[in-house]
């Protein structure tokens, strides 16, 4: 019988949560051990992670790091393409925010929510949106609308759109 507190020699624990790393370890390891939180009356057994051979883990980890580097480069290119006139400090901060929201993803889906994150970043940083009241008698619909319009104007300027383009839409 295998006891989770005593891993086999040469094996390392890989916690569940990172789908790419877990899947890659399963592909590379000839034999691995799954670790579960025990079943009780109130809850079912839940996977906690895997014990995999150390060499399989190192290879899977290097594959993960290489894939994340490619995603990071793709994100830089996407920001450059979408917002060619974005200030460098804002570009660096957006890159950090988008990367931190999706740390375990290695596919194109890691870049999918970037539009929402970008809009929220501009709205919260360059408008008084966070300080406005959204409920009750003190709700100021006009100020909220002004904040949204200002955020859209900033994003349009980062995209390089001028006011004549915006008027034709």
GIHU-V444278 format. One record per residue. N is the residue number from 1. RES is the residue in one small letter. PHI is phi in degrees with one decimal (NA if undefined). Layout:
BEGIN
n:N res:RES phi:PHI
n:N res:RES phi:PHI
END
This chain:
BEGIN
n:1 res:x phi:NA
n:2 res:x phi:-94.1
n:3 res:x phi:-106.4
n:4 res:x phi:-58.0
n:5 res:x phi:-76.7
n:6 res:x phi:-121.2
n:7 res:x phi:-69.8
n:8 res:x phi:-62.7
n:9 res:x phi:-61.7
n:10 res:x phi:84.9
n:11 res:x phi:-107.0
n:12 res:x phi:-123.7
n:13 res:x phi:-88.7
n:14 res:x phi:-116.5
n:15 res:x phi:-67.7
n:16 res:x phi:-72.9
n:17 res:x phi:133.0
n:18 res:x phi:-95.9
n:19 res:x phi:-62.2
n:20 res:x phi:-62.3
n:21 res:x phi:-63.5
n:22 res:x phi:-63.7
n:23 res:x phi:-62.7
n:24 res:x phi:-65.3
n:25 res:x phi:-63.1
n:26 res:x phi:-63.4
n:27 res:x phi:-69.4
n:28 res:x phi:-86.0
n:29 res:x phi:-82.6
n:30 res:x phi:-69.2
n:31 res:x phi:-145.2
n:32 res:x phi:-139.8
n:33 res:x phi:-126.1
n:34 res:x phi:-88.7
n:35 res:x phi:-115.1
n:36 res:x phi:-119.8
n:37 res:x phi:-74.5
n:38 res:x phi:-61.1
n:39 res:x phi:-74.1
n:40 res:x phi:-132.3
n:41 res:x phi:-67.1
n:42 res:x phi:-88.2
n:43 res:x phi:-142.8
n:44 res:x phi:-81.0
n:45 res:x phi:-67.5
n:46 res:x phi:-124.6
n:47 res:x phi:-65.8
n:48 res:x phi:-103.1
n:49 res:x phi:164.2
n:50 res:x phi:-133.8
n:51 res:x phi:-101.5
n:52 res:x phi:-128.2
n:53 res:x phi:-58.6
n:54 res:x phi:-59.9
n:55 res:x phi:-67.0
n:56 res:x phi:-66.0
n:57 res:x phi:-64.7
n:58 res:x phi:-63.3
n:59 res:x phi:-66.5
n:60 res:x phi:-63.7
n:61 res:x phi:-65.9
n:62 res:x phi:-67.6
n:63 res:x phi:-62.6
n:64 res:x phi:-63.2
n:65 res:x phi:-63.3
n:66 res:x phi:-63.9
n:67 res:x phi:-66.0
n:68 res:x phi:-64.9
n:69 res:x phi:-62.4
n:70 res:x phi:-63.3
n:71 res:x phi:-64.3
n:72 res:x phi:-60.6
n:73 res:x phi:-64.0
n:74 res:x phi:-62.8
n:75 res:x phi:-64.7
n:76 res:x phi:-58.4
n:77 res:x phi:-64.0
n:78 res:x phi:-64.1
n:79 res:x phi:-65.3
n:80 res:x phi:-63.0
n:81 res:x phi:-72.4
n:82 res:x phi:-72.7
n:83 res:x phi:-128.5
n:84 res:x phi:-66.9
n:85 res:x phi:-108.1
n:86 res:x phi:-73.2
n:87 res:x phi:-63.3
n:88 res:x phi:-59.4
n:89 res:x phi:-62.0
n:90 res:x phi:-68.5
n:91 res:x phi:-63.2
n:92 res:x phi:-63.6
n:93 res:x phi:-67.3
n:94 res:x phi:-63.6
n:95 res:x phi:-59.4
n:96 res:x phi:-64.0
n:97 res:x phi:-63.0
n:98 res:x phi:-64.3
n:99 res:x phi:-65.5
n:100 res:x phi:-73.9
n:101 res:x phi:-73.0
n:102 res:x phi:-130.7
n:103 res:x phi:-70.3
n:104 res:x phi:-94.0
n:105 res:x phi:-85.7
n:106 res:x phi:-126.9
n:107 res:x phi:-100.3
n:108 res:x phi:-66.4
n:109 res:x phi:-65.0
n:110 res:x phi:-65.2
n:111 res:x phi:-95.6
n:112 res:x phi:-59.6
n:113 res:x phi:-83.1
n:114 res:x phi:-62.5
n:115 res:x phi:-65.7
n:116 res:x phi:-67.2
n:117 res:x phi:-64.1
n:118 res:x phi:-63.6
n:119 res:x phi:-62.4
n:120 res:x phi:-63.2
n:121 res:x phi:-61.5
n:122 res:x phi:-64.9
n:123 res:x phi:-59.9
n:124 res:x phi:-77.6
n:125 res:x phi:-86.5
n:126 res:x phi:-108.5
n:127 res:x phi:-133.1
n:128 res:x phi:-82.8
n:129 res:x phi:-56.3
n:130 res:x phi:-65.5
n:131 res:x phi:-89.5
n:132 res:x phi:-81.9
n:133 res:x phi:-94.1
n:134 res:x phi:-105.1
n:135 res:x phi:-132.2
n:136 res:x phi:84.9
n:137 res:x phi:-71.0
n:138 res:x phi:-87.1
n:139 res:x phi:-61.7
n:140 res:x phi:-115.7
n:141 res:x phi:-62.1
n:142 res:x phi:-65.2
n:143 res:x phi:-65.8
n:144 res:x phi:-64.3
n:145 res:x phi:-62.5
n:146 res:x phi:-61.4
n:147 res:x phi:-63.6
n:148 res:x phi:-65.5
n:149 res:x phi:-62.3
n:150 res:x phi:-63.0
n:151 res:x phi:-62.1
n:152 res:x phi:-66.1
n:153 res:x phi:-64.5
n:154 res:x phi:-64.3
n:155 res:x phi:-63.6
n:156 res:x phi:-64.3
n:157 res:x phi:-67.3
n:158 res:x phi:-65.9
n:159 res:x phi:-77.5
n:160 res:x phi:88.9
n:161 res:x phi:-82.1
n:162 res:x phi:-102.6
n:163 res:x phi:-67.7
n:164 res:x phi:-68.7
n:165 res:x phi:-65.7
n:166 res:x phi:-66.6
n:167 res:x phi:-66.9
n:168 res:x phi:-77.5
n:169 res:x phi:-81.7
END
